[in-house]
Amino acid sequence: MQSSKLALCLLCIFGLALSGCGSEESNLPELTPVKGTITVNGDPAAGVTIILYPQQGAAGNTPQDTAFGISDDNGHFTIQHRSGAEGVEPGEYSVTFSKMVMPDGSPMEKGAEPAAVGAKEMLPQQYTNPQYTKEKITVQKPQDTYDFELKARKT
């Protein structure tokens, strides 16, 4: 009797161990694609980092729960989940933006560290700081496009 209980316990432990061996992708929540366009002063904005901060009830509200994207030359962006997969969990998000430029307003070189090259933030704090941003989106199904028109001082 005791040997059958031991065998049953070992079988349960082995089964639990195997259930944790799936790929990370299978553990991902349902993700909704988030795409759109960013313009600054009416022009498509390349190289703008966009970060989505989940509000209560979404994925969470800690820094590791953020999702991000970077706009291309036409201002288009696609958001990536913190796992690297495309999309985010449906819910409400605060949105921030950052665009680092050289002191003369020219773009930074790819791969350069902003502090090392003296780069500065082009966008006002109302867009860059999660505490001050008024930009918010609600991600739902079906897929929507999210376009942002930002205003910045001319350099």
C-alpha positions as a Markdown table, in Angstrom:
| # | Residue | x | y | z |
|---|---|---|---|---|
| 1 | Met | 0.0 | 0.0 | 0.0 |
| 2 | Gln | 2.8 | 2.5 | 0.9 |
| 3 | Ser | 4.7 | 1.7 | -2.3 |
| 4 | Ser | 1.6 | 2.5 | -4.4 |
| 5 | Lys | 1.2 | 5.8 | -2.5 |
| 6 | Leu | 4.8 | 6.6 | -3.1 |
| 7 | Ala | 4.4 | 5.7 | -6.8 |
| 8 | Leu | 1.4 | 8.0 | -7.1 |
| 9 | Cys | 3.2 | 10.9 | -5.4 |
| 10 | Leu | 6.2 | 10.5 | -7.7 |
| 11 | Leu | 3.9 | 10.3 | -10.7 |
| 12 | Cys | 2.2 | 13.6 | -9.6 |
| 13 | Ile | 5.5 | 15.3 | -9.1 |
| 14 | Phe | 6.7 | 14.2 | -12.5 |
| 15 | Gly | 3.5 | 15.4 | -14.1 |
| 16 | Leu | 3.8 | 18.8 | -12.5 |
| 17 | Ala | 7.4 | 19.1 | -13.6 |
| 18 | Leu | 6.5 | 18.3 | -17.2 |
| 19 | Ser | 3.6 | 20.8 | -17.2 |
| 20 | Gly | 6.1 | 23.6 | -16.5 |
| 21 | Cys | 8.2 | 22.6 | -19.5 |
| 22 | Gly | 6.2 | 24.3 | -22.2 |
| 23 | Ser | 7.5 | 27.2 | -24.3 |
| 24 | Glu | 7.1 | 30.7 | -22.9 |
| 25 | Glu | 4.9 | 31.6 | -25.9 |
| 26 | Ser | 2.3 | 29.1 | -24.7 |
| 27 | Asn | 2.2 | 31.0 | -21.4 |
| 28 | Leu | 1.5 | 34.4 | -23.1 |
| 29 | Pro | -1.8 | 36.1 | -22.4 |
| 30 | Glu | -4.0 | 36.9 | -25.4 |
| 31 | Leu | -2.4 | 39.8 | -27.2 |
| 32 | Thr | -4.0 | 42.5 | -29.3 |
| 33 | Pro | -1.9 | 44.1 | -32.0 |
| 34 | Val | -1.3 | 47.9 | -31.5 |
| 35 | Lys | -0.2 | 49.9 | -34.5 |
| 36 | Gly | -0.4 | 53.5 | -35.4 |
| 37 | Thr | 1.4 | 56.7 | -36.5 |
| 38 | Ile | 3.2 | 59.4 | -34.5 |
| 39 | Thr | 3.5 | 63.0 | -35.9 |
| 40 | Val | 5.3 | 65.9 | -34.3 |
| 41 | Asn | 4.1 | 69.4 | -35.3 |
| 42 | Gly | 2.2 | 67.7 | -38.2 |
| 43 | Asp | 5.1 | 65.8 | -39.7 |
| 44 | Pro | 5.8 | 62.0 | -39.5 |
| 45 | Ala | 8.2 | 61.5 | -36.6 |
| 46 | Ala | 11.0 | 58.9 | -37.0 |
| 47 | Gly | 12.8 | 57.4 | -34.0 |
| 48 | Val | 10.1 | 58.2 | -31.3 |
| 49 | Thr | 10.0 | 55.7 | -28.5 |
| 50 | Ile | 6.4 | 55.0 | -27.4 |
| 51 | Ile | 5.8 | 53.2 | -24.1 |
| 52 | Leu | 2.4 | 51.9 | -22.9 |
| 53 | Tyr | 1.9 | 51.7 | -19.1 |
| 54 | Pro | -1.0 | 49.4 | -18.1 |
| 55 | Gln | -3.6 | 50.9 | -15.8 |
| 56 | Gln | -5.2 | 49.0 | -12.9 |
| 57 | Gly | -7.0 | 45.9 | -14.2 |
| 58 | Ala | -4.8 | 45.6 | -17.3 |
| 59 | Ala | -1.6 | 43.6 | -17.3 |
| 60 | Gly | -0.5 | 45.2 | -14.0 |
| 61 | Asn | 1.1 | 48.6 | -13.3 |
| 62 | Thr | 4.7 | 47.9 | -12.7 |
| 63 | Pro | 7.6 | 49.0 | -14.9 |
| 64 | Gln | 8.2 | 45.5 | -16.1 |
| 65 | Asp | 4.6 | 45.3 | -17.4 |
| 66 | Thr | 5.2 | 48.1 | -20.0 |
| 67 | Ala | 5.1 | 47.6 | -23.7 |
| 68 | Phe | 7.0 | 49.7 | -26.3 |
| 69 | Gly | 7.7 | 50.5 | -29.9 |
| 70 | Ile | 9.8 | 52.8 | -32.0 |
| 71 | Ser | 8.5 | 54.8 | -34.9 |
| 72 | Asp | 10.0 | 54.3 | -38.4 |
| 73 | Asp | 10.8 | 57.0 | -41.0 |
| 74 | Asn | 7.1 | 57.4 | -41.8 |
| 75 | Gly | 6.1 | 57.7 | -38.1 |
| 76 | His | 4.5 | 54.2 | -38.0 |
| 77 | Phe | 5.0 | 52.1 | -35.0 |
| 78 | Thr | 4.1 | 48.6 | -33.8 |
| 79 | Ile | 4.0 | 47.8 | -30.0 |
| 80 | Gln | 5.8 | 44.9 | -28.6 |
| 81 | His | 4.7 | 43.0 | -25.5 |
| 82 | Arg | 7.3 | 42.7 | -22.7 |
| 83 | Ser | 7.9 | 39.1 | -23.9 |
| 84 | Gly | 9.0 | 40.4 | -27.3 |
| 85 | Ala | 5.8 | 39.2 | -29.0 |
| 86 | Glu | 3.7 | 41.7 | -31.0 |
| 87 | Gly | 0.8 | 43.3 | -29.2 |
| 88 | Val | -0.5 | 43.9 | -25.6 |
| 89 | Glu | -3.2 | 42.6 | -23.4 |
| 90 | Pro | -6.5 | 44.4 | -23.9 |
| 91 | Gly | -7.1 | 47.1 | -21.3 |
| 92 | Glu | -6.4 | 50.8 | -20.6 |
| 93 | Tyr | -2.9 | 52.3 | -20.9 |
| 94 | Ser | -1.2 | 55.6 | -20.3 |
| 95 | Val | 1.2 | 56.5 | -23.1 |
| 96 | Thr | 4.5 | 58.3 | -23.1 |
| 97 | Phe | 6.9 | 59.3 | -25.9 |
| 98 | Ser | 10.5 | 60.1 | -26.1 |
| 99 | Lys | 12.6 | 61.6 | -28.9 |
| 100 | Met | 16.3 | 62.2 | -28.2 |
| 101 | Val | 18.2 | 64.6 | -30.5 |
| 102 | Met | 21.6 | 66.2 | -30.7 |
| 103 | Pro | 21.9 | 69.7 | -29.2 |
| 104 | Asp | 21.6 | 71.2 | -32.8 |
| 105 | Gly | 18.3 | 69.2 | -33.3 |
| 106 | Ser | 19.8 | 66.6 | -35.6 |
| 107 | Pro | 19.1 | 62.9 | -35.1 |
| 108 | Met | 21.3 | 60.8 | -32.8 |
| 109 | Glu | 23.4 | 58.2 | -34.4 |
| 110 | Lys | 22.0 | 54.7 | -34.1 |
| 111 | Gly | 23.3 | 52.8 | -31.0 |
| 112 | Ala | 24.7 | 56.0 | -29.4 |
| 113 | Glu | 24.1 | 56.5 | -25.7 |
| 114 | Pro | 22.2 | 59.8 | -25.2 |
| 115 | Ala | 24.2 | 61.0 | -22.2 |
| 116 | Ala | 27.5 | 60.1 | -23.9 |
| 117 | Val | 26.8 | 62.3 | -27.0 |
| 118 | Gly | 25.0 | 65.2 | -25.2 |
| 119 | Ala | 21.6 | 64.4 | -26.6 |
| 120 | Lys | 18.5 | 66.1 | -25.2 |
| 121 | Glu | 14.8 | 65.3 | -25.1 |
| 122 | Met | 12.9 | 67.0 | -27.9 |
| 123 | Leu | 9.4 | 66.5 | -26.5 |
| 124 | Pro | 7.9 | 68.3 | -23.6 |
| 125 | Gln | 7.4 | 66.6 | -20.2 |
| 126 | Gln | 3.7 | 66.3 | -20.8 |
| 127 | Tyr | 4.6 | 63.5 | -23.2 |
| 128 | Thr | 7.6 | 62.0 | -21.6 |
| 129 | Asn | 6.7 | 61.6 | -18.0 |
| 130 | Pro | 4.2 | 58.8 | -17.1 |
| 131 | Gln | 3.0 | 61.0 | -14.1 |
| 132 | Tyr | 2.1 | 63.9 | -16.4 |
| 133 | Thr | 0.9 | 62.4 | -19.6 |
| 134 | Lys | -2.7 | 62.9 | -20.7 |
| 135 | Glu | -2.3 | 60.5 | -23.6 |
| 136 | Lys | -4.3 | 57.3 | -22.9 |
| 137 | Ile | -5.6 | 54.5 | -25.0 |
| 138 | Thr | -8.0 | 51.6 | -24.5 |
| 139 | Val | -6.9 | 48.5 | -26.4 |
| 140 | Gln | -9.8 | 46.3 | -27.4 |
| 141 | Lys | -10.7 | 43.9 | -30.1 |
| 142 | Pro | -11.2 | 44.3 | -33.1 |
| 143 | Gln | -7.8 | 46.0 | -33.8 |
| 144 | Asp | -7.8 | 49.7 | -33.9 |
| 145 | Thr | -5.2 | 52.1 | -35.2 |
| 146 | Tyr | -3.8 | 54.6 | -32.7 |
| 147 | Asp | -2.5 | 57.9 | -34.1 |
| 148 | Phe | -0.8 | 60.5 | -32.0 |
| 149 | Glu | -0.3 | 64.2 | -32.9 |
| 150 | Leu | 2.4 | 65.6 | -30.6 |
| 151 | Lys | 3.5 | 69.3 | -30.3 |
| 152 | Ala | 7.1 | 70.2 | -29.6 |
| 153 | Arg | 9.2 | 73.3 | -29.6 |
| 154 | Lys | 11.2 | 73.9 | -32.8 |
| 155 | Thr | 14.9 | 73.4 | -32.5 |
